[in-house]
Amino acid sequence: MAWHQAAFGGSLQALETLWSWANVTELNTRKLLLANNGDGNIAFQLAAEKNHVEILNRMWVWAEEMQLNPNELKNKLLSSKNRYGDMAWHRAAFGGSLQALGTLWSWAKVTELNTHKLLLAKNRDGNTAFHLAAEKNHVEILKRMWVWAEETQLNPNELKNNCFHPKTVMETWRGTEQRLEAVYKH
């Protein structure tokens, strides 16, 4: 869908053009905003992965203009999962999109999304955003999430059991230990 391609490619002008056409043709803009592609991603998730913060901001404004309440913003945009169980949060961590992750974190707090659950949210394969960032060697993402975990006073045992326990996927990847050492040294 052109809508998803524009979000993924960072084409704000194209996205705005498509949005205006949707309004002119009386297309259901709510359905457009929340439409899934073949992998079940909404455009919001694709923009997060590629660090297209201006597109995330514009989509958030459109959602507010459609009068989505905070609970709908939380459930329809922030917590929406693709067919792999990834939310925008996971996609941003995987893509190394630090600004997008920070924007998502701010909105999670505004909409009163449980930040502990967000930090520890697992996709279908059991991976958290920590796992995905470690896999791609996004050390700055790991450091930032570690700071947020400390700020929110995330229970160290929960973090250990969900991210560092020997049964998690992360410890099976080569080089993960070295990547995690960089986090501890911050």
C-alpha positions in Angstrom: 0.0 0.0 0.0 1.4 3.4 -0.9 0.5 4.6 2.6 2.9 2.1 4.2 5.6 2.8 1.6 5.5 6.5 2.3 5.8 5.9 6.1 8.6 3.4 5.7 10.5 5.6 3.2 10.1 8.8 5.4 8.1 10.6 2.7 6.1 13.0 4.9 4.9 15.0 1.9 3.6 11.9 0.1 1.9 10.7 3.3 0.2 14.1 3.8 -0.9 14.0 0.1 -2.4 10.6 0.6 -4.1 11.7 3.8 -5.7 14.7 2.1 -6.9 12.5 -0.8 -8.4 10.1 1.7 -10.3 13.1 3.2 -11.5 14.4 -0.2 -12.7 11.0 -1.4 -14.3 10.4 2.0 -12.2 7.3 2.7 -12.4 6.2 6.3 -9.2 7.9 7.6 -9.3 5.9 10.8 -9.1 2.7 8.8 -6.3 4.2 6.8 -4.3 5.2 9.8 -4.7 1.7 11.4 -4.4 -0.4 8.1 -2.1 -3.4 8.2 0.3 -4.4 5.5 1.1 -8.0 4.5 3.2 -8.5 7.7 0.5 -6.9 9.8 2.4 -3.7 10.4 0.6 -0.4 10.6 2.4 2.6 9.0 3.2 3.9 12.5 5.4 0.8 13.2 7.2 1.2 9.9 8.0 4.9 10.6 9.2 3.9 14.1 11.6 1.3 12.7 13.2 3.9 10.3 13.4 6.7 12.9 10.9 8.9 11.0 9.9 10.9 14.0 8.2 13.7 12.0 5.9 11.0 10.5 5.2 9.5 13.9 4.4 13.0 15.2 2.1 13.7 12.3 0.3 10.4 12.6 -0.2 11.0 16.3 -1.7 14.5 15.6 -4.1 12.9 13.0 -5.1 10.3 15.6 -5.8 13.0 18.1 -7.8 15.0 15.4 -9.9 11.9 14.9 -10.5 12.2 18.6 -9.0 8.9 19.6 -8.9 8.9 23.4 -5.7 8.1 25.3 -6.8 4.5 25.7 -7.3 4.1 21.9 -4.0 5.9 21.2 -2.3 3.4 23.6 -4.1 0.3 22.2 -4.3 1.2 18.5 -1.0 2.9 17.9 1.5 2.2 20.7 0.5 -1.4 21.5 -0.6 -2.6 18.0 1.2 -5.8 17.1 2.2 -7.1 13.7 1.9 -10.8 12.9 5.3 -11.4 14.6 4.0 -9.8 17.8 6.2 -6.7 17.3 4.9 -3.3 18.4 6.3 0.0 17.2 8.6 -0.2 20.3 10.2 -3.4 19.1 10.6 -2.1 15.5 12.3 1.1 16.8 14.7 -1.0 18.9 15.5 -3.3 16.0 16.0 -0.4 13.6 18.3 1.5 16.0 15.9 4.3 16.0 16.8 6.1 19.2 14.8 9.3 18.6 11.7 7.3 17.7 12.1 5.1 20.8 12.3 8.3 22.9 9.1 9.6 21.3 7.3 6.3 21.9 8.5 6.3 25.5 7.1 9.8 26.0 3.7 8.8 24.6 3.6 5.7 26.6 3.9 7.8 29.8 1.3 10.3 28.5 -1.2 7.5 27.7 -0.4 5.8 31.0 0.9 2.7 29.3 2.5 0.4 31.8 6.2 1.3 31.2 7.4 -1.9 33.0 5.4 -4.0 30.6 6.6 -2.0 27.7 10.2 -2.5 28.6 9.6 -6.3 29.0 7.1 -6.8 26.2 7.9 -9.9 24.2 7.2 -10.6 20.6 6.0 -14.0 19.2 9.6 -15.3 19.4 10.0 -14.3 23.0 12.2 -11.3 22.2 12.0 -8.0 24.1 13.3 -4.7 22.7 16.5 -5.5 24.6 17.0 -8.7 22.6 16.3 -6.9 19.3 18.7 -4.0 20.0 21.4 -6.5 21.2 21.0 -8.6 18.0 21.7 -5.5 15.9 24.4 -4.1 18.2 22.5 -1.0 19.0 24.4 -0.2 22.2 22.9 3.3 22.5 19.4 1.9 22.5 20.4 -0.7 25.1 21.9 2.1 27.3 18.8 4.3 26.9 16.4 1.4 27.8 18.6 0.6 30.8 18.3 4.2 32.1 14.5 4.0 31.6 14.5 0.7 33.5 16.3 2.4 36.4 14.1 5.5 36.3 11.0 3.4 36.5 12.5 1.2 39.2 11.9 -1.9 37.2 12.4 -4.9 39.4 16.0 -6.2 38.7 14.7 -9.8 38.9 12.1 -9.2 36.3 14.7 -7.7 34.0 17.1 -10.6 34.7 14.4 -13.2 34.1 13.1 -11.6 30.9 16.3 -10.4 29.3 19.3 -12.2 30.9 18.1 -15.5 32.0 19.9 -18.5 30.3 16.7 -19.7 28.8 16.1 -16.4 26.8 17.0 -16.1 23.2 19.5 -13.4 23.7 22.1 -15.5 25.3 22.2 -17.8 22.4 23.4 -15.1 20.0 27.1 -14.7 19.5 28.7 -11.6 20.8 25.8 -10.6 23.0 27.9 -10.7 26.1 30.3 -8.1 24.7 27.4 -5.9 23.7 25.9 -6.1 27.1 29.2 -5.2 28.8 29.0 -1.9 27.0 25.7 -1.2 28.7 27.0 -2.0 32.2 29.9 0.4 31.6 27.7 3.5 30.9 
